């Protein structure tokens, strides 16, 4: 790009030299048009290109010294597509003669019309200005020795005199320009290597008088066309520029940029953008300020201000930004993004953000952060240090959020029936944890949620603290209001090794199970109710669900007070067995299919994904159930045997325990009476009575006790 600037400066400096030379050297009686050939030859010698002066040259001397030109064409380098490198349709540059004697420069409005600049790069990566820059560099590249010799010679030949450079030099403050006008100009860029072709066309610029420390009205408009991708962008800019004579202080008042971008690759086909601000740049103090900042697009409106210091040495910035309420769903549609399907179609309709901004070149902090998402408000801060290895800190508070509204809708078949299972080739089980990401995490954050609904569960007073560093992730969490109880726990993940090591320590206190289970599984009525207290201390390794389940180890304990188990009535099962001993059958089933307990409790050892519970106890005022068994988390199989005994009753009832087997799976448990336990309680006479009864009512027994029970009896 530096070479390109040099090439352009060569062209325009040559033009200026010609104009000044023509104005001063050539007498008024001489027609400049008679010297076109000499001028063209001089340019060819300087640049290696041919210049064709097609229009007339008009010279003026008093009161304005200058020249007006017609069309001037500078040829392109050989081997490039365009015939010309640069074209000027018209130019008018004049300087007031009288101020020159006072070492001041006063230019009239500089006019440049029909400028065309064709920039190209061929397939070999060679630009069409490299030949000119090479010639310039060959002239400029004097050796250090040559420069020193020339300086020494000049100093030796120069007569001694007092330095009065300061008094004779023309400073920037002594230069005034009546204005600048560029009309109907264009610049094209054709990169044959990448296939990129960009054209800036219909470029127009106008300015007021250019005077230091005074407002300069500026207007710019142009059309940008790009071929890959096919995009057009119409831009217009207006501002009032104030700049000092040191060129260190620049102020853009009433800065306004309007843009309309169109193209097939543009989401929605078109984007309208307006940017407004008051911009103050002080290069000496290294400060930049953007006041009254406004950025408006089709669907978003940003306002605020930004201030930066040490912009050249050690960047620091502060500010305050506000994004007015907009629809995230509509914005995603506008940007051709995939809009997630949500259970509630009314979500993602409103999002507003405001925050105070602080940062450096390697850090950023959003303080006093306020986010409004639909009906939810989030407050807090988030900070990031070291962008190459981010250290993230946050503290956020959420007032009320229903996560289920944003979850994917439930998939249901049209017939309401479960579709037939199609056999699929076995595939590798998906990993659950992104190990590489976990090892690089550096997070220290707190999240508080006043009210939360997730997975149909309602809770309040949710607190989560997460810390992650050097592959060790720890999360402490608590819920102060969870179905009339509370919860607290801690999860840690050690991702330093190949397989993650996971530990869980959880405690549930005084939680009402029935409403919790009803909310968790709304399509089925809860089979268990009561006041639950559960404690777990578990560990596992692995990164798939199967590995985590099969590697689970530790211990747990549970107690459910004032509970009930729905789906079977233990008293009824015992009564069936009792009547069977007497050779009788139930005349009428119990209407209430549940078993009430004052306490259900036990403890378990977990090993290789199998929960071994040896001390199960369920007790009510009339029934006592003791037993134990296993629950396999890997295949979800149940294998329990409990012994039920009626604590109060007649001589044929009390102290006669009945064994019950619990089999099946977690989702479909089965309960069956162990008939051998009944047989052991029977006398020989009672057995004979039962034989006759069973043969007669085998189907009824199957129905009451389970398929095959009649034959087993």
Residue pairs with C-beta under 8 A, 6 or more apart in sequence:
3 127
3 129
3 130
3 133
4 119
4 127
4 129
4 133
6 132
6 133
6 136
7 129
7 132
7 133
7 136
8 117
8 129
10 46
10 47
10 132
10 133
10 136
11 47
11 74
11 85
11 86
11 132
14 42
14 43
14 46
14 47
15 72
15 88
15 91
16 93
18 39
18 42
18 43
19 66
19 67
19 93
22 32
22 35
22 39
22 57
22 59
22 67
23 59
23 61
23 65
23 66
23 67
24 65
26 32
26 35
26 59
28 59
28 61
32 57
32 58
32 59
32 67
33 56
33 57
36 53
36 57
39 51
39 53
40 50
40 51
40 52
40 53
43 49
43 50
43 51
43 74
44 50
44 51
46 135
47 74
47 132
47 135
48 131
48 132
48 135
49 74
49 75
49 76
49 77
49 85
49 132
50 74
50 75
51 72
51 73
51 74
51 75
52 72
52 73
52 75
53 69
53 70
53 71
53 72
54 70
54 71
54 72
54 73
55 69
55 70
55 71
55 72
55 90
56 69
56 70
57 67
57 68
57 69
57 70
58 67
58 68
58 69
59 66
59 67
60 66
60 67
60 68
60 94
61 97
62 97
63 96
63 97
63 98
64 94
64 95
64 96
64 97
64 108
65 94
65 95
65 96
65 97
65 100
66 92
66 93
66 94
66 95
66 108
67 93
67 94
68 90
68 91
68 92
68 93
69 88
69 90
69 91
69 92
70 89
70 90
71 87
71 88
71 89
71 90
71 114
72 87
72 88
72 91
73 84
73 86
73 87
74 84
74 85
74 86
74 87
75 83
75 84
75 85
76 82
76 83
76 84
76 85
76 118
76 120
76 128
77 85
77 128
77 129
77 130
77 131
79 122
80 120
80 122
80 128
81 120
81 190
82 118
82 120
82 128
82 188
82 190
84 116
84 118
85 117
85 118
85 128
85 129
86 115
86 116
86 117
86 118
87 114
87 115
87 116
88 112
88 113
88 114
88 115
89 113
89 114
89 115
89 184
90 111
90 112
90 113
90 114
91 111
91 112
91 113
92 108
92 109
92 110
92 111
93 107
93 110
93 111
94 107
94 108
95 105
95 106
95 107
95 108
96 106
96 107
96 108
99 105
99 106
103 168
103 169
103 170
103 174
104 170
104 174
104 175
104 176
105 170
105 174
105 175
105 176
106 175
106 176
106 178
107 175
107 176
107 177
107 178
108 178
109 177
109 178
109 179
109 180
109 181
110 177
110 178
110 179
110 180
110 181
111 181
111 183
112 181
112 182
112 183
112 185
113 181
113 182
113 183
113 184
113 185
114 183
114 184
114 185
115 182
115 185
115 186
115 203
116 185
116 186
116 187
116 188
117 186
117 187
117 188
118 128
118 188
118 190
119 127
119 128
119 129
119 187
119 188
119 189
119 190
120 127
120 128
120 189
120 190
120 191
120 192
121 127
121 128
121 190
121 191
121 192
121 193
122 128
122 192
122 193
123 192
123 193
125 193
142 150
171 245
172 212
172 245
172 246
172 247
173 212
173 245
176 209
176 210
176 211
177 209
177 210
178 209
178 210
179 206
179 207
179 208
179 209
179 210
180 205
180 206
180 207
180 210
181 205
181 206
181 207
182 203
182 204
182 205
182 206
183 204
184 202
184 203
184 204
185 203
185 204
186 199
186 200
186 201
186 202
186 203
187 199
187 200
187 203
188 197
188 198
188 199
188 200
189 196
189 197
189 198
189 199
190 196
190 197
191 197
194 228
195 227
195 228
196 226
196 227
196 228
197 226
197 227
197 228
198 224
198 225
198 226
198 227
199 224
199 225
200 222
200 223
200 224
201 222
201 223
201 225
202 221
202 222
202 223
203 220
203 221
203 222
204 219
204 220
204 221
204 222
205 218
205 219
205 220
206 218
206 219
207 216
207 217
207 218
207 219
207 241
208 215
208 216
208 217
208 218
209 216
210 216
212 243
212 244
212 245
213 242
213 243
213 244
213 245
214 242
215 240
215 241
215 242
215 253
216 240
216 241
216 242
216 243
217 238
217 240
217 241
218 237
218 238
218 239
218 240
218 241
219 236
219 237
219 238
220 235
220 236
220 237
220 238
221 234
221 235
221 236
221 237
222 235
223 232
223 233
223 234
223 235
224 231
224 232
224 233
224 234
224 235
225 231
225 232
226 232
226 233
229 263
229 264
229 265
230 263
230 264
230 265
231 261
231 262
231 263
231 265
231 266
232 261
232 262
232 263
233 259
233 260
233 261
233 262
234 259
234 260
235 257
235 258
235 259
236 257
236 258
237 255
237 256
237 257
237 258
238 254
238 255
238 256
239 252
239 253
239 254
239 255
239 256
240 252
240 253
240 254
241 250
241 251
241 252
241 253
242 249
242 250
242 251
242 253
243 249
243 250
243 251
246 284
247 283
248 282
248 283
248 284
249 281
249 282
249 283
249 284
250 279
250 280
250 281
250 282
250 283
251 278
251 279
251 280
251 281
252 277
252 278
252 279
252 280
253 278
254 276
254 278
255 275
255 276
255 277
255 278
255 279
256 274
256 275
256 276
257 273
257 274
257 275
257 276
258 273
258 274
258 275
259 271
259 272
259 273
259 274
259 275
260 270
260 271
260 272
260 273
261 270
261 271
261 273
262 269
262 270
263 269
267 333
267 334
267 335
267 336
267 337
268 298
268 333
268 334
268 335
268 336
270 298
271 297
271 298
271 334
272 297
272 298
273 295
273 296
273 297
274 294
274 295
274 296
274 297
275 294
275 295
275 296
276 292
276 293
276 294
277 290
277 291
277 292
277 293
277 294
278 289
278 290
278 291
278 292
279 288
279 289
279 290
279 291
280 287
280 288
280 289
280 291
281 287
281 288
281 289
282 288
283 312
285 309
286 309
286 310
286 311
286 312
286 313
287 307
287 308
287 309
287 311
288 306
288 307
288 308
288 311
289 305
289 306
289 307
289 308
290 305
290 306
290 307
290 319
291 305
292 305
293 302
293 303
293 304
293 305
293 306
293 321
294 301
294 302
294 303
295 301
295 302
295 303
296 302
298 334
299 326
299 327
299 330
299 331
299 334
300 323
300 324
300 326
300 331
301 323
301 324
301 326
302 321
302 322
302 323
302 324
303 321
303 322
303 324
304 319
304 320
304 321
304 322
305 319
305 320
306 317
306 318
306 319
306 321
306 357
307 317
307 318
307 319
308 315
308 316
308 317
309 315
309 316
309 317
310 316
314 360
314 361
315 360
315 361
316 359
316 360
317 357
317 358
317 359
317 360
318 356
318 357
318 358
318 359
319 356
319 357
320 354
320 355
320 356
320 357
321 353
321 354
321 355
321 357
322 352
322 353
322 354
323 351
323 352
323 353
323 354
324 352
325 350
325 351
325 352
325 372
326 350
326 351
326 352
327 348
327 349
327 350
327 351
328 348
328 349
328 351
329 339
329 348
329 349
332 338
332 339
332 348
333 339
339 348
340 348
340 406
340 408
341 408
341 409
342 348
342 405
342 406
342 407
342 408
342 409
343 404
343 405
343 406
343 407
343 408
343 409
343 410
344 402
344 404
344 405
344 406
346 374
346 405
347 374
347 405
347 406
348 374
348 406
349 374
350 372
350 373
350 374
351 371
351 372
351 373
351 374
352 370
352 371
352 372
353 369
353 370
353 371
353 372
354 368
354 369
354 370
355 366
355 367
355 368
355 369
355 370
356 366
356 367
356 368
357 364
357 365
357 366
357 367
358 364
358 365
358 367
359 365
362 385
362 386
362 387
362 388
363 383
363 384
363 385
363 386
363 387
364 383
364 384
365 381
365 382
365 383
365 384
366 381
366 382
366 383
367 381
368 381
369 378
369 379
369 380
369 381
369 382
369 396
370 377
370 378
370 379
371 377
371 378
371 379
372 378
373 401
374 405
375 400
376 398
376 399
376 400
376 401
377 398
377 399
378 396
378 397
378 398
378 399
379 396
379 397
380 394
380 395
380 396
380 397
381 394
381 395
381 396
382 392
382 393
382 394
382 396
383 392
383 393
383 394
384 390
384 391
384 392
384 393
385 391
385 393
389 440
389 442
390 442
391 442
391 443
392 442
392 443
392 444
392 445
393 443
393 444
393 445
394 443
394 445
394 446
394 447
395 445
395 446
396 445
396 446
396 447
396 448
397 447
397 448
397 449
397 450
398 447
398 448
398 449
398 450
398 452
399 450
399 451
400 450
400 451
400 452
401 449
401 451
401 452
401 453
402 453
403 452
403 453
403 454
403 455
404 453
404 454
404 455
404 456
413 419
429 544
429 545
429 546
430 544
431 543
431 544
432 543
432 544
432 545
432 548
433 493
433 495
433 500
433 543
435 495
435 500
435 543
438 468
438 471
438 473
438 493
438 495
438 500
439 470
439 471
439 495
439 496
441 468
441 469
441 473
442 468
442 469
443 466
443 467
443 468
443 469
444 466
444 467
445 465
445 466
445 467
446 463
446 464
446 465
447 462
447 463
447 464
447 465
447 466
448 462
448 463
448 464
449 462
449 463
449 464
450 460
450 461
450 462
451 458
451 459
451 460
452 458
452 459
452 460
452 462
453 459
455 520
456 519
456 520
456 522
457 516
457 519
457 520
458 483
458 519
459 479
459 481
459 482
459 483
459 487
460 479
460 480
460 481
461 478
461 479
461 480
461 481
462 477
462 478
462 479
463 477
463 478
463 479
463 480
464 475
464 476
464 477
465 475
465 476
465 477
466 473
466 474
466 475
467 473
467 474
467 475
468 474
470 496
471 494
471 495
471 496
472 492
472 493
472 494
472 495
472 496
473 492
473 493
473 494
473 495
474 490
474 491
474 492
474 493
475 490
475 491
475 492
476 489
476 490
477 487
477 488
477 489
477 490
477 491
478 486
478 487
478 488
478 489
479 486
479 487
479 488
480 486
482 508
482 511
482 516
483 511
483 512
483 513
483 515
483 516
484 510
484 511
484 512
485 508
485 509
485 510
485 511
485 512
485 531
485 532
486 508
486 509
486 510
486 511
487 506
487 507
487 508
487 509
487 511
488 506
488 507
489 504
489 505
489 506
489 507
490 503
490 504
490 505
490 506
491 502
491 503
491 504
491 505
492 502
492 503
493 500
493 501
493 502
494 500
494 501
494 502
499 541
499 542
499 543
499 547
500 541
500 542
500 543
501 539
501 540
501 541
502 539
502 540
502 541
502 548
503 538
503 539
504 536
504 537
504 538
504 539
504 554
505 536
505 537
505 538
506 534
506 535
506 536
507 534
507 535
507 536
508 532
508 533
508 534
508 535
509 533
510 531
510 532
510 533
511 531
511 532
511 533
512 529
512 530
512 531
512 532
513 526
513 528
513 529
513 530
513 531
513 532
513 560
513 563
514 526
514 528
514 529
514 530
515 526
516 526
517 526
517 527
517 528
517 529
518 525
518 526
525 566
526 566
527 565
527 566
527 567
528 560
528 563
528 564
528 565
528 566
529 563
529 564
529 566
530 560
530 561
530 562
530 563
530 564
530 597
530 600
531 560
531 561
531 562
531 563
532 558
532 559
532 560
533 558
533 559
533 560
533 561
534 556
534 557
534 558
534 559
535 556
535 557
535 558
536 554
536 555
536 556
537 554
537 555
537 556
538 552
538 553
538 554
538 555
538 556
538 606
539 552
539 553
539 554
540 547
540 548
540 549
540 551
540 552
540 553
541 547
541 548
541 551
542 548
542 550
542 551
546 634
549 609
549 633
549 634
550 608
550 609
550 633
550 634
551 608
551 609
552 606
552 608
552 609
552 633
553 606
553 607
553 608
554 605
554 606
555 603
555 604
555 605
555 606
556 603
556 604
556 606
556 611
557 601
557 602
557 603
557 604
558 600
558 601
558 602
558 603
559 599
559 600
559 601
560 597
560 599
560 600
560 601
561 598
561 599
562 598
563 596
563 597
563 598
563 599
563 600
563 618
564 594
564 595
564 596
564 597
565 594
565 595
565 597
565 600
565 618
566 593
566 594
567 593
567 594
567 671
568 593
568 594
568 595
568 671
569 590
569 592
569 593
569 594
569 595
570 595
570 623
570 625
570 644
570 660
571 590
571 595
571 622
571 623
571 646
572 586
572 589
572 590
573 644
573 658
573 660
573 671
573 673
573 705
574 623
574 644
574 646
574 658
575 586
576 585
576 586
576 673
576 704
576 705
577 658
577 673
577 678
578 652
578 653
578 656
579 585
579 586
580 678
580 690
580 693
580 694
580 701
580 713
581 652
581 678
581 681
581 682
581 686
581 690
582 652
582 686
582 689
583 686
583 689
583 690
583 692
583 693
584 693
585 693
585 697
585 700
585 701
586 704
595 618
595 620
595 623
596 620
597 618
597 619
597 620
597 623
597 625
598 619
598 620
598 621
599 617
599 618
599 619
600 616
600 617
600 618
600 619
601 616
601 617
601 618
602 613
602 615
602 616
602 617
602 628
603 613
603 615
604 611
604 612
604 613
604 614
605 611
605 612
606 612
609 632
609 633
609 634
610 630
610 631
610 632
610 633
610 634
611 630
611 631
611 632
611 633
612 628
612 630
613 628
613 629
613 630
613 631
613 640
614 628
615 628
616 625
616 626
616 627
616 628
616 629
616 640
616 642
617 624
617 625
617 626
618 624
618 625
618 626
618 642
619 625
621 647
621 648
622 646
622 647
622 648
622 649
623 644
623 645
623 646
623 647
624 644
624 645
624 647
625 642
625 643
625 644
625 645
625 660
626 642
626 643
627 640
627 641
627 642
627 643
627 660
628 640
628 641
628 642
629 638
629 639
629 640
629 641
629 642
629 662
630 638
630 639
630 640
631 637
631 638
631 639
631 640
631 666
632 638
632 639
636 665
636 666
636 667
637 664
637 665
638 662
638 663
638 664
638 665
638 666
638 669
639 662
639 663
640 661
640 662
640 663
641 659
641 660
641 661
641 662
641 674
642 659
642 660
642 662
643 657
643 658
643 659
643 660
643 677
644 657
644 658
644 659
644 660
645 655
645 656
645 657
645 658
646 653
646 654
646 656
647 654
648 654
656 681
657 677
658 673
658 674
658 677
658 678
659 673
659 674
659 676
659 677
660 671
660 672
660 673
660 674
661 671
661 672
661 673
661 674
662 669
662 670
662 671
663 669
663 670
663 672
664 670
670 706
671 706
672 705
672 706
672 709
673 705
673 709
675 705
675 709
675 712
675 713
679 687
682 690
690 713
694 701
694 710
694 713
697 710
698 710
698 711
699 710
701 709
701 710
701 713
702 708
702 709
702 710
